[in-house]
């Protein structure tokens, strides 16, 4: 009997150890980026502008984390040109809204690459940002930095853009349309933003018709984004079906610059990489007035119109 009890005890200890190891591994894995430092090399566009802007820019990048009293935000995270500390210049800002269960720690290389084009890119650790509330809180924080903050006076608050993917796309739209300080943003980008039927059921309310700033909306052609259902208001149609992009595009006034397009052959989870080049070009164009970047979107010869990586493109400028 003692031998049996001893064996059972050993088994219990082994099970506890295994569980502990799995828990520790899960915690460590939760802190690891979901993309590698050279993630951008896994997609090489064949057209010049998309290729150029999908790679790192010319700026060396530093980062800074600031603890937040908001339990969901945890900390406000900055990536910015290193030169910022040694000059009096101000830099345009891109506020980023996280996708589902994807805090900034999960995709740090993406922030760094975007900042290398001369932006201050700001994120946080909120894993459920679809309501836009924590983004609004973070924006207020950015607009009222303490004089002791290392980035005080370095943010060009007249040129702030916002970007989000998936749930974060819905959160970006909510941040712009549902909160008083949303009027601060000068442009918006979304990648596979949860479409209104899905967003509404998840409690992520937004109203695209309220958008009054230049908007570049994207999604993938894969079934994860578009299941091809007949009525997207009656059943789940994917995260961002084409019909919803068309409806969202049409609901925005033609007085507002708008572009929509889908990444050909991509799935929902690939949009972070597949939209990288044109996201960067869009922000350079809208926040820095970059004429070369504008060529990706403006005019009859806009690169996006003749790029086989993109389809279902429509724009009004």
C-alpha positions as CSV (number, residue, x, y, z in Angstrom):
1,X,0.0,0.0,0.0
2,X,2.8,2.4,0.9
3,X,4.4,1.7,-2.5
4,X,1.2,2.5,-4.3
5,X,0.7,5.8,-2.3
6,X,4.3,6.7,-3.1
7,X,3.8,6.1,-6.8
8,X,0.6,8.1,-6.7
9,X,2.4,10.9,-5.0
10,X,5.2,10.9,-7.6
11,X,2.5,11.0,-10.3
12,X,0.8,14.0,-8.7
13,X,4.1,15.8,-8.3
14,X,4.9,15.1,-11.9
15,X,1.5,16.4,-13.1
16,X,1.9,19.6,-11.0
17,X,5.4,20.2,-12.4
18,X,4.1,19.7,-16.0
19,X,1.2,22.1,-15.4
20,X,3.6,24.6,-13.8
21,X,6.0,24.3,-16.8
22,X,3.1,24.8,-19.2
23,X,1.8,27.8,-17.4
24,X,5.2,29.4,-17.3
25,X,5.7,28.6,-21.0
26,X,2.3,30.1,-21.8
27,X,3.2,33.3,-19.9
28,X,6.6,33.6,-21.6
29,X,5.0,33.0,-25.0
30,X,2.4,35.6,-24.3
31,X,5.2,38.2,-24.0
32,X,6.9,37.1,-27.2
33,X,6.3,39.1,-30.4
34,X,4.1,37.3,-33.0
35,X,6.3,38.7,-35.7
36,X,10.1,38.6,-36.1
37,X,12.4,41.6,-36.3
38,X,12.7,41.1,-40.1
39,X,9.0,40.3,-40.6
40,X,8.7,42.7,-43.6
41,X,11.1,40.6,-45.7
42,X,8.4,37.8,-46.0
43,X,6.5,39.9,-48.5
44,X,8.2,41.6,-51.4
45,X,5.9,43.6,-53.6
46,X,6.9,43.9,-57.2
47,X,5.9,47.6,-57.6
48,X,8.3,50.3,-56.5
49,X,6.3,52.4,-54.0
50,X,4.7,49.6,-52.1
51,X,8.1,47.9,-51.9
52,X,9.9,51.0,-50.8
53,X,7.4,51.8,-48.0
54,X,7.1,48.3,-46.7
55,X,10.8,48.4,-45.7
56,X,12.4,50.4,-42.8
57,X,12.9,54.1,-43.3
58,X,16.1,56.1,-42.7
59,X,15.6,57.0,-39.1
60,X,17.2,55.1,-36.2
61,X,14.5,54.3,-33.7
62,X,14.4,54.4,-29.9
63,X,11.5,53.5,-27.6
64,X,10.1,54.6,-24.2
65,X,7.4,53.1,-22.0
66,X,5.3,55.0,-19.5
67,X,3.3,53.2,-16.9
68,X,-0.5,54.0,-17.0
69,X,-3.0,54.2,-14.2
70,X,-5.5,52.7,-16.6
71,X,-5.5,48.9,-15.9
72,X,-6.3,48.0,-19.5
73,X,-3.7,50.2,-21.0
74,X,-1.0,49.1,-18.5
75,X,1.6,51.3,-20.1
76,X,1.7,53.8,-23.0
77,X,4.5,52.8,-25.4
78,X,6.4,55.1,-27.7
79,X,8.6,54.3,-30.7
80,X,10.3,57.4,-32.2
81,X,13.3,58.7,-34.2
82,X,16.3,58.6,-31.9
83,X,17.4,62.1,-33.2
84,X,14.3,63.5,-31.5
85,X,16.2,64.0,-28.3
86,X,18.8,66.2,-29.9
87,X,16.8,68.7,-31.8
88,X,13.8,71.0,-31.5
89,X,11.7,69.4,-34.2
90,X,8.2,68.0,-33.7
91,X,7.2,64.7,-35.3
92,X,3.8,63.6,-36.6
93,X,2.1,60.9,-34.4
94,X,0.4,57.6,-35.3
95,X,-1.9,56.2,-32.6
96,X,-2.3,52.4,-32.9
97,X,-5.3,50.4,-31.7
98,X,-4.6,46.8,-30.9
99,X,-6.4,43.8,-32.4
100,X,-7.9,41.1,-30.3
101,X,-5.6,39.7,-27.6
102,X,-2.7,41.5,-29.4
103,X,-1.1,44.0,-27.0
104,X,1.7,46.1,-28.4
105,X,4.3,43.8,-26.9
106,X,3.1,41.2,-29.4
107,X,4.2,43.1,-32.5
108,X,6.9,45.5,-31.4
109,X,8.9,45.2,-34.7
110,X,6.0,46.6,-36.6
111,X,6.0,49.7,-34.4
112,X,9.7,50.1,-34.8
113,X,9.6,49.8,-38.6
114,X,6.8,52.4,-38.9
115,X,8.6,54.8,-36.6
116,X,11.7,54.6,-38.8
117,X,9.8,56.7,-41.4
118,X,9.9,59.7,-39.0
119,X,6.8,59.2,-36.9
120,X,6.2,58.9,-33.2
121,X,4.2,55.7,-33.1
122,X,2.2,55.1,-29.9
123,X,0.6,52.0,-28.6
124,X,-0.4,50.3,-25.3
125,X,-1.1,46.8,-23.9
126,X,-4.9,46.8,-24.0
127,X,-5.9,43.3,-25.5
128,X,-9.5,44.4,-26.0
129,X,-9.6,47.8,-27.5
130,X,-12.7,47.6,-29.7
131,X,-14.8,50.3,-27.9
132,X,-12.1,53.0,-28.5
133,X,-12.3,54.0,-24.9
134,X,-8.7,53.3,-23.9
135,X,-7.5,54.9,-27.2
136,X,-9.4,58.0,-26.2
137,X,-7.9,58.0,-22.8
138,X,-4.4,57.5,-24.3
139,X,-5.0,60.4,-26.7
140,X,-5.8,62.7,-23.8
141,X,-2.6,61.6,-22.2
142,X,-0.6,62.4,-25.3
143,X,-2.2,65.9,-25.6
144,X,-1.3,66.7,-22.0
145,X,2.2,65.4,-21.5
146,X,4.0,66.6,-18.4
147,X,6.9,69.0,-19.0
148,X,9.1,66.3,-17.4
149,X,8.1,63.7,-20.0
150,X,11.0,62.9,-22.4
151,X,8.7,63.5,-25.4
152,X,7.2,66.8,-24.1
153,X,7.1,69.3,-27.0
154,X,8.2,66.7,-29.5
155,X,4.8,65.6,-30.7
156,X,3.2,67.4,-33.7
157,X,-0.3,67.3,-32.3
158,X,-1.7,69.0,-35.4
159,X,-0.8,65.9,-37.3
160,X,-2.0,62.8,-35.6
161,X,-3.2,59.7,-37.5
162,X,-4.8,56.6,-36.2
163,X,-4.5,53.0,-37.3
164,X,-6.0,49.6,-36.3
165,X,-6.4,46.1,-37.4
166,X,-9.4,43.7,-36.9
167,X,-11.0,44.6,-33.5
168,X,-8.5,47.4,-33.5
169,X,-9.9,48.7,-36.8
170,X,-13.3,48.9,-35.1
171,X,-11.7,50.6,-32.1
172,X,-10.0,53.1,-34.4
173,X,-13.3,54.0,-36.0
174,X,-14.9,54.3,-32.6
175,X,-12.1,56.5,-31.3
176,X,-12.7,58.9,-34.2
177,X,-16.5,58.8,-34.3
178,X,-17.7,58.2,-30.7
179,X,-15.5,60.3,-28.6
180,X,-15.2,64.1,-28.3
181,X,-11.4,64.1,-28.7
182,X,-11.8,62.1,-31.9
183,X,-11.8,65.4,-33.8
184,X,-8.0,65.7,-33.2
185,X,-7.2,62.9,-35.7
186,X,-6.2,64.0,-39.2
187,X,-6.4,60.7,-41.0
188,X,-7.4,57.0,-40.4
189,X,-6.3,53.6,-41.7
190,X,-8.0,50.3,-40.9
191,X,-6.9,46.8,-41.8
192,X,-9.8,44.3,-41.9
193,X,-11.8,46.3,-39.4
194,X,-14.6,44.2,-37.8
195,X,-17.6,45.1,-40.0
196,X,-20.7,46.8,-38.3
197,X,-22.8,43.6,-37.8
198,X,-19.9,41.8,-36.1
199,X,-18.7,44.9,-34.3
200,X,-22.2,45.7,-33.0
201,X,-22.7,42.2,-31.6
202,X,-19.3,42.5,-29.9
203,X,-20.1,45.9,-28.3
204,X,-17.7,47.8,-30.6
205,X,-20.0,50.6,-31.8
206,X,-18.9,53.0,-34.5
207,X,-20.6,55.1,-37.2
208,X,-18.6,55.3,-40.4
209,X,-20.8,58.0,-41.8
210,X,-19.3,60.4,-39.2
211,X,-15.9,60.1,-40.7
212,X,-14.7,63.5,-41.9
213,X,-11.0,62.8,-42.3
214,X,-9.1,61.0,-45.1
215,X,-9.7,57.3,-44.7
216,X,-7.9,54.3,-46.2
217,X,-9.8,51.1,-45.6
218,X,-8.4,47.7,-46.4
219,X,-9.3,44.0,-46.0
220,X,-8.2,40.6,-47.4
221,X,-9.9,38.5,-50.0
222,X,-9.7,35.3,-47.9
223,X,-12.6,33.5,-46.3
224,X,-11.5,34.7,-42.9
225,X,-12.5,38.2,-44.0
226,X,-15.2,37.3,-46.5
227,X,-17.2,34.1,-46.3
228,X,-19.3,35.0,-49.3
229,X,-22.7,35.0,-47.5
230,X,-25.8,36.5,-49.2
231,X,-26.8,38.9,-46.5
232,X,-24.0,40.2,-44.2
233,X,-26.5,41.6,-41.8
234,X,-28.2,38.3,-41.0
235,X,-25.3,36.0,-40.4
236,X,-21.6,36.2,-39.7
237,X,-19.9,37.0,-43.1
238,X,-16.3,37.0,-42.0
239,X,-14.4,39.8,-40.3
240,X,-14.5,42.4,-43.1
241,X,-16.5,41.2,-46.2
242,X,-16.3,43.2,-49.4
243,X,-19.9,44.2,-49.2
244,X,-19.2,45.9,-45.9
245,X,-16.2,47.8,-47.3
246,X,-18.4,49.0,-50.2
247,X,-21.1,50.1,-47.8
248,X,-18.7,51.8,-45.5
249,X,-17.0,53.6,-48.4
250,X,-20.4,54.7,-49.8
251,X,-21.6,56.0,-46.4
252,X,-18.7,58.6,-46.3
253,X,-19.2,61.9,-47.9
254,X,-17.5,62.4,-51.3
255,X,-16.1,65.6,-49.8
256,X,-13.8,63.4,-47.8
257,X,-10.8,61.7,-49.4
258,X,-11.3,57.9,-49.2
259,X,-9.6,54.8,-50.6
260,X,-10.7,51.2,-50.3
261,X,-8.9,48.0,-51.4
262,X,-8.4,44.4,-50.7
263,X,-5.1,42.5,-50.5
264,X,-5.3,39.8,-53.2
265,X,-4.9,36.2,-52.0
266,X,-4.4,37.3,-48.3
267,X,-6.1,36.1,-45.2
268,X,-7.2,38.1,-42.2
269,X,-4.1,37.4,-40.1
270,X,-1.8,38.4,-43.0
271,X,-3.1,42.0,-43.2
272,X,-0.5,43.4,-40.8
273,X,2.3,42.5,-43.3
274,X,0.3,42.8,-46.6
275,X,-0.9,46.4,-45.9
276,X,2.4,47.6,-44.4
277,X,3.7,49.4,-47.5
278,X,0.6,51.4,-48.3
279,X,-0.2,52.1,-44.7
280,X,3.2,53.8,-44.4
281,X,2.7,55.6,-47.7
282,X,-0.7,56.8,-46.6
283,X,0.6,58.2,-43.3
284,X,3.5,59.9,-45.0
285,X,1.2,61.5,-47.5
286,X,-1.5,62.6,-45.0
287,X,0.7,63.6,-42.1
288,X,3.9,64.8,-43.8
289,X,2.6,65.9,-47.2
290,X,5.0,63.5,-48.9
291,X,4.4,63.9,-52.7
292,X,6.1,60.7,-53.7
293,X,4.0,58.6,-51.2
294,X,0.9,60.4,-52.6
295,X,1.5,58.8,-56.0
296,X,0.4,55.5,-54.5
297,X,-3.1,56.8,-54.2
298,X,-3.7,60.0,-56.1
299,X,-4.7,60.4,-59.8
300,X,-5.5,58.0,-62.7
301,X,-2.0,56.6,-62.5
302,X,-2.0,55.9,-58.8
303,X,0.1,52.8,-58.2
304,X,-2.6,51.0,-56.2
305,X,-4.8,51.0,-59.3
306,X,-2.2,49.0,-61.3
307,X,-0.9,46.8,-58.5
308,X,-1.7,43.1,-58.8
309,X,-1.4,42.7,-55.0
310,X,-4.6,44.8,-54.6
311,X,-8.1,44.4,-56.0
312,X,-11.6,45.9,-55.6
313,X,-9.9,49.3,-55.4
314,X,-12.0,52.4,-55.4
315,X,-11.0,56.0,-54.6
316,X,-12.3,59.5,-55.1
317,X,-9.2,61.5,-55.8
